[in-house]
Amino acid sequence: MTNIYRFLQVFALGTWLGAIVFLSFVVAPGAFASLASRDQAGTFVGLTLSRLHVIGMIAGMAFLVVALLAGSFAALWKPAPLLVIAMLLLTIASQGWVRPRIAELRRDMGSIETTPADDPRHVAFDQLHKVSVSLEGAVLLIGIAALYFTIREKPF
């Protein structure tokens, strides 16, 4: 049974990390290169990012449930589960706070392309976009560390 638990944890993290990499290096650049406007590309990437967050939250919870099933509550105090908890918290912050504020600013501006760069809404959007990218980058890096610790830990 221990191999199944380890497989499920690696699968959960691999799915989450793979989705982040795919969105960041394939979907987002492709959308901005091929769609008619930056506004359309931003809308598409925002929708995709929200769905990625749902996948990540499901994967993170699955990882933690497996840790509990394989051990006990104490199993959550190992490095990998703690890192997954950090990933979940950052993802929840991005999805629950950053994404809604970005969407609100996009609605208020109508078009990012036609809103002057010095407009306070555009400035706020750019700052939140940087926060969003930083959060996603942090989740990816923490996830890589969590994957390492998952593989390195002694079997259940």
mmCIF file of the C-alpha atoms, coordinates in Angstrom:
data_MODEL
# 
_entry.id   MODEL 
# 
loop_
_atom_site.group_PDB 
_atom_site.id 
_atom_site.type_symbol 
_atom_site.label_atom_id 
_atom_site.label_alt_id 
_atom_site.label_comp_id 
_atom_site.label_asym_id 
_atom_site.label_entity_id 
_atom_site.label_seq_id 
_atom_site.pdbx_PDB_ins_code 
_atom_site.Cartn_x 
_atom_site.Cartn_y 
_atom_site.Cartn_z 
_atom_site.occupancy 
_atom_site.B_iso_or_equiv 
_atom_site.pdbx_formal_charge 
_atom_site.auth_seq_id 
_atom_site.auth_comp_id 
_atom_site.auth_asym_id 
_atom_site.auth_atom_id 
_atom_site.pdbx_PDB_model_num 
ATOM 1   C CA . MET A 1 1   ? 0.000   0.000  0.000   1.00 0.00 ? 1   MET A CA 1 
ATOM 2   C CA . THR A 1 2   ? 2.888   2.396  0.603   1.00 0.00 ? 2   THR A CA 1 
ATOM 3   C CA . ASN A 1 3   ? 3.730   2.515  -3.092  1.00 0.00 ? 3   ASN A CA 1 
ATOM 4   C CA . ILE A 1 4   ? 0.173   3.578  -3.859  1.00 0.00 ? 4   ILE A CA 1 
ATOM 5   C CA . TYR A 1 5   ? 0.346   6.407  -1.316  1.00 0.00 ? 5   TYR A CA 1 
ATOM 6   C CA . ARG A 1 6   ? 3.664   7.645  -2.651  1.00 0.00 ? 6   ARG A CA 1 
ATOM 7   C CA . PHE A 1 7   ? 2.376   7.397  -6.247  1.00 0.00 ? 7   PHE A CA 1 
ATOM 8   C CA . LEU A 1 8   ? -0.723  9.454  -5.364  1.00 0.00 ? 8   LEU A CA 1 
ATOM 9   C CA . GLN A 1 9   ? 1.365   12.161 -3.740  1.00 0.00 ? 9   GLN A CA 1 
ATOM 10  C CA . VAL A 1 10  ? 3.808   12.359 -6.640  1.00 0.00 ? 10  VAL A CA 1 
ATOM 11  C CA . PHE A 1 11  ? 0.907   12.315 -9.103  1.00 0.00 ? 11  PHE A CA 1 
ATOM 12  C CA . ALA A 1 12  ? -0.848  15.168 -7.255  1.00 0.00 ? 12  ALA A CA 1 
ATOM 13  C CA . LEU A 1 13  ? 2.288   17.327 -7.159  1.00 0.00 ? 13  LEU A CA 1 
ATOM 14  C CA . GLY A 1 14  ? 3.263   16.408 -10.720 1.00 0.00 ? 14  GLY A CA 1 
ATOM 15  C CA . THR A 1 15  ? -0.156  17.381 -12.009 1.00 0.00 ? 15  THR A CA 1 
ATOM 16  C CA . TRP A 1 16  ? -0.080  20.699 -10.188 1.00 0.00 ? 16  TRP A CA 1 
ATOM 17  C CA . LEU A 1 17  ? 3.489   21.563 -11.171 1.00 0.00 ? 17  LEU A CA 1 
ATOM 18  C CA . GLY A 1 18  ? 3.000   20.388 -14.745 1.00 0.00 ? 18  GLY A CA 1 
ATOM 19  C CA . ALA A 1 19  ? -0.082  22.564 -15.074 1.00 0.00 ? 19  ALA A CA 1 
ATOM 20  C CA . ILE A 1 20  ? 1.833   25.614 -13.802 1.00 0.00 ? 20  ILE A CA 1 
ATOM 21  C CA . VAL A 1 21  ? 4.680   24.996 -16.253 1.00 0.00 ? 21  VAL A CA 1 
ATOM 22  C CA . PHE A 1 22  ? 2.271   24.398 -19.138 1.00 0.00 ? 22  PHE A CA 1 
ATOM 23  C CA . LEU A 1 23  ? 0.282   27.565 -18.400 1.00 0.00 ? 23  LEU A CA 1 
ATOM 24  C CA . SER A 1 24  ? 3.381   29.693 -17.897 1.00 0.00 ? 24  SER A CA 1 
ATOM 25  C CA . PHE A 1 25  ? 5.461   28.548 -20.842 1.00 0.00 ? 25  PHE A CA 1 
ATOM 26  C CA . VAL A 1 26  ? 2.895   27.353 -23.401 1.00 0.00 ? 26  VAL A CA 1 
ATOM 27  C CA . VAL A 1 27  ? -0.630  28.663 -22.846 1.00 0.00 ? 27  VAL A CA 1 
ATOM 28  C CA . ALA A 1 28  ? 0.073   32.268 -21.803 1.00 0.00 ? 28  ALA A CA 1 
ATOM 29  C CA . PRO A 1 29  ? 2.714   33.009 -24.462 1.00 0.00 ? 29  PRO A CA 1 
ATOM 30  C CA . GLY A 1 30  ? 0.568   31.271 -27.086 1.00 0.00 ? 30  GLY A CA 1 
ATOM 31  C CA . ALA A 1 31  ? -2.502  33.294 -26.140 1.00 0.00 ? 31  ALA A CA 1 
ATOM 32  C CA . PHE A 1 32  ? -0.645  36.601 -26.324 1.00 0.00 ? 32  PHE A CA 1 
ATOM 33  C CA . ALA A 1 33  ? 0.961   35.624 -29.639 1.00 0.00 ? 33  ALA A CA 1 
ATOM 34  C CA . SER A 1 34  ? -2.159  34.355 -31.387 1.00 0.00 ? 34  SER A CA 1 
ATOM 35  C CA . LEU A 1 35  ? -5.278  36.099 -30.096 1.00 0.00 ? 35  LEU A CA 1 
ATOM 36  C CA . ALA A 1 36  ? -6.527  39.320 -31.677 1.00 0.00 ? 36  ALA A CA 1 
ATOM 37  C CA . SER A 1 37  ? -5.778  41.581 -28.710 1.00 0.00 ? 37  SER A CA 1 
ATOM 38  C CA . ARG A 1 38  ? -3.963  41.665 -25.410 1.00 0.00 ? 38  ARG A CA 1 
ATOM 39  C CA . ASP A 1 39  ? -7.339  42.121 -23.741 1.00 0.00 ? 39  ASP A CA 1 
ATOM 40  C CA . GLN A 1 40  ? -8.604  38.834 -25.200 1.00 0.00 ? 40  GLN A CA 1 
ATOM 41  C CA . ALA A 1 41  ? -5.381  37.053 -24.289 1.00 0.00 ? 41  ALA A CA 1 
ATOM 42  C CA . GLY A 1 42  ? -5.524  38.420 -20.732 1.00 0.00 ? 42  GLY A CA 1 
ATOM 43  C CA . THR A 1 43  ? -9.117  37.284 -20.333 1.00 0.00 ? 43  THR A CA 1 
ATOM 44  C CA . PHE A 1 44  ? -8.254  33.813 -21.623 1.00 0.00 ? 44  PHE A CA 1 
ATOM 45  C CA . VAL A 1 45  ? -5.155  33.464 -19.438 1.00 0.00 ? 45  VAL A CA 1 
ATOM 46  C CA . GLY A 1 46  ? -7.078  34.735 -16.404 1.00 0.00 ? 46  GLY A CA 1 
ATOM 47  C CA . LEU A 1 47  ? -9.782  32.115 -16.923 1.00 0.00 ? 47  LEU A CA 1 
ATOM 48  C CA . THR A 1 48  ? -7.159  29.418 -17.406 1.00 0.00 ? 48  THR A CA 1 
ATOM 49  C CA . LEU A 1 49  ? -5.282  30.551 -14.292 1.00 0.00 ? 49  LEU A CA 1 
ATOM 50  C CA . SER A 1 50  ? -8.442  30.336 -12.198 1.00 0.00 ? 50  SER A CA 1 
ATOM 51  C CA . ARG A 1 51  ? -8.966  26.777 -13.376 1.00 0.00 ? 51  ARG A CA 1 
ATOM 52  C CA . LEU A 1 52  ? -5.318  25.973 -12.650 1.00 0.00 ? 52  LEU A CA 1 
ATOM 53  C CA . HIS A 1 53  ? -5.858  27.212 -9.108  1.00 0.00 ? 53  HIS A CA 1 
ATOM 54  C CA . VAL A 1 54  ? -8.811  24.869 -8.656  1.00 0.00 ? 54  VAL A CA 1 
ATOM 55  C CA . ILE A 1 55  ? -6.717  21.963 -9.940  1.00 0.00 ? 55  ILE A CA 1 
ATOM 56  C CA . GLY A 1 56  ? -3.907  22.983 -7.596  1.00 0.00 ? 56  GLY A CA 1 
ATOM 57  C CA . MET A 1 57  ? -6.174  23.210 -4.580  1.00 0.00 ? 57  MET A CA 1 
ATOM 58  C CA . ILE A 1 58  ? -7.636  19.776 -5.328  1.00 0.00 ? 58  ILE A CA 1 
ATOM 59  C CA . ALA A 1 59  ? -4.155  18.310 -5.863  1.00 0.00 ? 59  ALA A CA 1 
ATOM 60  C CA . GLY A 1 60  ? -2.840  19.904 -2.671  1.00 0.00 ? 60  GLY A CA 1 
ATOM 61  C CA . MET A 1 61  ? -5.744  18.628 -0.605  1.00 0.00 ? 61  MET A CA 1 
ATOM 62  C CA . ALA A 1 62  ? -5.352  15.167 -2.143  1.00 0.00 ? 62  ALA A CA 1 
ATOM 63  C CA . PHE A 1 63  ? -1.656  15.211 -1.202  1.00 0.00 ? 63  PHE A CA 1 
ATOM 64  C CA . LEU A 1 64  ? -2.495  16.095 2.399   1.00 0.00 ? 64  LEU A CA 1 
ATOM 65  C CA . VAL A 1 65  ? -5.297  13.535 2.666   1.00 0.00 ? 65  VAL A CA 1 
ATOM 66  C CA . VAL A 1 66  ? -2.908  10.838 1.478   1.00 0.00 ? 66  VAL A CA 1 
ATOM 67  C CA . ALA A 1 67  ? -0.360  11.967 4.078   1.00 0.00 ? 67  ALA A CA 1 
ATOM 68  C CA . LEU A 1 68  ? -3.032  11.623 6.765   1.00 0.00 ? 68  LEU A CA 1 
ATOM 69  C CA . LEU A 1 69  ? -4.193  8.227  5.486   1.00 0.00 ? 69  LEU A CA 1 
ATOM 70  C CA . ALA A 1 70  ? -0.640  6.946  5.325   1.00 0.00 ? 70  ALA A CA 1 
ATOM 71  C CA . GLY A 1 71  ? 0.345   8.150  8.757   1.00 0.00 ? 71  GLY A CA 1 
ATOM 72  C CA . SER A 1 72  ? -1.326  10.341 11.284  1.00 0.00 ? 72  SER A CA 1 
ATOM 73  C CA . PHE A 1 73  ? -1.805  14.030 11.998  1.00 0.00 ? 73  PHE A CA 1 
ATOM 74  C CA . ALA A 1 74  ? 1.918   14.126 12.775  1.00 0.00 ? 74  ALA A CA 1 
ATOM 75  C CA . ALA A 1 75  ? 2.596   13.213 9.128   1.00 0.00 ? 75  ALA A CA 1 
ATOM 76  C CA . LEU A 1 76  ? 1.574   16.775 8.198   1.00 0.00 ? 76  LEU A CA 1 
ATOM 77  C CA . TRP A 1 77  ? 4.589   18.157 10.089  1.00 0.00 ? 77  TRP A CA 1 
ATOM 78  C CA . LYS A 1 78  ? 7.111   16.704 7.652   1.00 0.00 ? 78  LYS A CA 1 
ATOM 79  C CA . PRO A 1 79  ? 8.779   18.998 5.102   1.00 0.00 ? 79  PRO A CA 1 
ATOM 80  C CA . ALA A 1 80  ? 6.751   17.985 2.025   1.00 0.00 ? 80  ALA A CA 1 
ATOM 81  C CA . PRO A 1 81  ? 3.287   18.422 3.580   1.00 0.00 ? 81  PRO A CA 1 
ATOM 82  C CA . LEU A 1 82  ? 4.335   21.728 5.144   1.00 0.00 ? 82  LEU A CA 1 
ATOM 83  C CA . LEU A 1 83  ? 5.498   22.941 1.743   1.00 0.00 ? 83  LEU A CA 1 
ATOM 84  C CA . VAL A 1 84  ? 2.220   21.801 0.159   1.00 0.00 ? 84  VAL A CA 1 
ATOM 85  C CA . ILE A 1 85  ? 0.335   23.753 2.830   1.00 0.00 ? 85  ILE A CA 1 
ATOM 86  C CA . ALA A 1 86  ? 2.383   26.827 1.869   1.00 0.00 ? 86  ALA A CA 1 
ATOM 87  C CA . MET A 1 87  ? 1.527   26.215 -1.801  1.00 0.00 ? 87  MET A CA 1 
ATOM 88  C CA . LEU A 1 88  ? -2.160  25.996 -0.909  1.00 0.00 ? 88  LEU A CA 1 
ATOM 89  C CA . LEU A 1 89  ? -2.057  29.210 1.104   1.00 0.00 ? 89  LEU A CA 1 
ATOM 90  C CA . LEU A 1 90  ? -0.344  31.110 -1.721  1.00 0.00 ? 90  LEU A CA 1 
ATOM 91  C CA . THR A 1 91  ? -2.797  29.710 -4.263  1.00 0.00 ? 91  THR A CA 1 
ATOM 92  C CA . ILE A 1 92  ? -5.771  30.640 -2.089  1.00 0.00 ? 92  ILE A CA 1 
ATOM 93  C CA . ALA A 1 93  ? -4.366  34.166 -1.707  1.00 0.00 ? 93  ALA A CA 1 
ATOM 94  C CA . SER A 1 94  ? -3.934  34.475 -5.460  1.00 0.00 ? 94  SER A CA 1 
ATOM 95  C CA . GLN A 1 95  ? -7.358  33.087 -6.288  1.00 0.00 ? 95  GLN A CA 1 
ATOM 96  C CA . GLY A 1 96  ? -9.239  34.748 -3.454  1.00 0.00 ? 96  GLY A CA 1 
ATOM 97  C CA . TRP A 1 97  ? -7.619  38.166 -3.364  1.00 0.00 ? 97  TRP A CA 1 
ATOM 98  C CA . VAL A 1 98  ? -5.384  38.932 -6.358  1.00 0.00 ? 98  VAL A CA 1 
ATOM 99  C CA . ARG A 1 99  ? -7.533  37.451 -9.164  1.00 0.00 ? 99  ARG A CA 1 
ATOM 100 C CA . PRO A 1 100 ? -10.785 39.191 -8.110  1.00 0.00 ? 100 PRO A CA 1 
ATOM 101 C CA . ARG A 1 101 ? -9.004  42.547 -7.778  1.00 0.00 ? 101 ARG A CA 1 
ATOM 102 C CA . ILE A 1 102 ? -7.385  42.132 -11.210 1.00 0.00 ? 102 ILE A CA 1 
ATOM 103 C CA . ALA A 1 103 ? -10.777 41.245 -12.713 1.00 0.00 ? 103 ALA A CA 1 
ATOM 104 C CA . GLU A 1 104 ? -12.342 44.309 -11.089 1.00 0.00 ? 104 GLU A CA 1 
ATOM 105 C CA . LEU A 1 105 ? -9.630  46.577 -12.498 1.00 0.00 ? 105 LEU A CA 1 
ATOM 106 C CA . ARG A 1 106 ? -10.031 45.032 -15.964 1.00 0.00 ? 106 ARG A CA 1 
ATOM 107 C CA . ARG A 1 107 ? -13.791 45.701 -15.830 1.00 0.00 ? 107 ARG A CA 1 
ATOM 108 C CA . ASP A 1 108 ? -13.241 49.289 -14.676 1.00 0.00 ? 108 ASP A CA 1 
ATOM 109 C CA . MET A 1 109 ? -10.735 49.980 -17.447 1.00 0.00 ? 109 MET A CA 1 
ATOM 110 C CA . GLY A 1 110 ? -12.721 48.304 -20.206 1.00 0.00 ? 110 GLY A CA 1 
ATOM 111 C CA . SER A 1 111 ? -9.508  47.780 -22.125 1.00 0.00 ? 111 SER A CA 1 
ATOM 112 C CA . ILE A 1 112 ? -6.014  47.560 -20.773 1.00 0.00 ? 112 ILE A CA 1 
ATOM 113 C CA . GLU A 1 113 ? -4.638  48.334 -24.223 1.00 0.00 ? 113 GLU A CA 1 
ATOM 114 C CA . THR A 1 114 ? -6.428  51.698 -24.452 1.00 0.00 ? 114 THR A CA 1 
ATOM 115 C CA . THR A 1 115 ? -6.022  52.735 -20.815 1.00 0.00 ? 115 THR A CA 1 
ATOM 116 C CA . PRO A 1 116 ? -3.000  55.016 -20.386 1.00 0.00 ? 116 PRO A CA 1 
ATOM 117 C CA . ALA A 1 117 ? -0.096  53.426 -18.554 1.00 0.00 ? 117 ALA A CA 1 
ATOM 118 C CA . ASP A 1 118 ? -0.126  56.219 -15.945 1.00 0.00 ? 118 ASP A CA 1 
ATOM 119 C CA . ASP A 1 119 ? -3.820  55.737 -15.149 1.00 0.00 ? 119 ASP A CA 1 
ATOM 120 C CA . PRO A 1 120 ? -4.051  54.668 -11.467 1.00 0.00 ? 120 PRO A CA 1 
ATOM 121 C CA . ARG A 1 121 ? -6.114  51.609 -12.447 1.00 0.00 ? 121 ARG A CA 1 
ATOM 122 C CA . HIS A 1 122 ? -3.483  50.530 -14.971 1.00 0.00 ? 122 HIS A CA 1 
ATOM 123 C CA . VAL A 1 123 ? -0.715  51.087 -12.432 1.00 0.00 ? 123 VAL A CA 1 
ATOM 124 C CA . ALA A 1 124 ? -2.627  49.024 -9.849  1.00 0.00 ? 124 ALA A CA 1 
ATOM 125 C CA . PHE A 1 125 ? -3.254  46.319 -12.461 1.00 0.00 ? 125 PHE A CA 1 
ATOM 126 C CA . ASP A 1 126 ? 0.454   46.138 -13.334 1.00 0.00 ? 126 ASP A CA 1 
ATOM 127 C CA . GLN A 1 127 ? 1.382   45.848 -9.644  1.00 0.00 ? 127 GLN A CA 1 
ATOM 128 C CA . LEU A 1 128 ? -1.176  43.097 -9.036  1.00 0.00 ? 128 LEU A CA 1 
ATOM 129 C CA . HIS A 1 129 ? -0.035  41.286 -12.171 1.00 0.00 ? 129 HIS A CA 1 
ATOM 130 C CA . LYS A 1 130 ? 3.507   41.256 -10.745 1.00 0.00 ? 130 LYS A CA 1 
ATOM 131 C CA . VAL A 1 131 ? 2.145   39.915 -7.452  1.00 0.00 ? 131 VAL A CA 1 
ATOM 132 C CA . SER A 1 132 ? 0.229   37.218 -9.340  1.00 0.00 ? 132 SER A CA 1 
ATOM 133 C CA . VAL A 1 133 ? 3.302   36.157 -11.308 1.00 0.00 ? 133 VAL A CA 1 
ATOM 134 C CA . SER A 1 134 ? 5.404   36.156 -8.120  1.00 0.00 ? 134 SER A CA 1 
ATOM 135 C CA . LEU A 1 135 ? 2.862   34.028 -6.268  1.00 0.00 ? 135 LEU A CA 1 
ATOM 136 C CA . GLU A 1 136 ? 2.686   31.515 -9.111  1.00 0.00 ? 136 GLU A CA 1 
ATOM 137 C CA . GLY A 1 137 ? 6.490   31.415 -9.342  1.00 0.00 ? 137 GLY A CA 1 
ATOM 138 C CA . ALA A 1 138 ? 6.724   30.842 -5.595  1.00 0.00 ? 138 ALA A CA 1 
ATOM 139 C CA . VAL A 1 139 ? 4.170   28.024 -5.780  1.00 0.00 ? 139 VAL A CA 1 
ATOM 140 C CA . LEU A 1 140 ? 6.206   26.405 -8.560  1.00 0.00 ? 140 LEU A CA 1 
ATOM 141 C CA . LEU A 1 141 ? 9.517   26.646 -6.667  1.00 0.00 ? 141 LEU A CA 1 
ATOM 142 C CA . ILE A 1 142 ? 7.992   25.476 -3.398  1.00 0.00 ? 142 ILE A CA 1 
ATOM 143 C CA . GLY A 1 143 ? 6.311   22.657 -5.316  1.00 0.00 ? 143 GLY A CA 1 
ATOM 144 C CA . ILE A 1 144 ? 9.617   21.506 -6.755  1.00 0.00 ? 144 ILE A CA 1 
ATOM 145 C CA . ALA A 1 145 ? 11.027  21.394 -3.217  1.00 0.00 ? 145 ALA A CA 1 
ATOM 146 C CA . ALA A 1 146 ? 7.919   19.525 -2.003  1.00 0.00 ? 146 ALA A CA 1 
ATOM 147 C CA . LEU A 1 147 ? 8.329   16.990 -4.799  1.00 0.00 ? 147 LEU A CA 1 
ATOM 148 C CA . TYR A 1 148 ? 11.975  16.501 -3.856  1.00 0.00 ? 148 TYR A CA 1 
ATOM 149 C CA . PHE A 1 149 ? 11.102  15.923 -0.194  1.00 0.00 ? 149 PHE A CA 1 
ATOM 150 C CA . THR A 1 150 ? 8.242   13.603 -1.151  1.00 0.00 ? 150 THR A CA 1 
ATOM 151 C CA . ILE A 1 151 ? 10.547  11.406 -3.173  1.00 0.00 ? 151 ILE A CA 1 
ATOM 152 C CA . ARG A 1 152 ? 13.334  11.598 -0.571  1.00 0.00 ? 152 ARG A CA 1 
ATOM 153 C CA . GLU A 1 153 ? 11.230  10.710 2.475   1.00 0.00 ? 153 GLU A CA 1 
ATOM 154 C CA . LYS A 1 154 ? 11.268  7.224  3.887   1.00 0.00 ? 154 LYS A CA 1 
ATOM 155 C CA . PRO A 1 155 ? 8.347   5.067  2.750   1.00 0.00 ? 155 PRO A CA 1 
ATOM 156 C CA . PHE A 1 156 ? 5.180   5.242  4.790   1.00 0.00 ? 156 PHE A CA 1 
# 
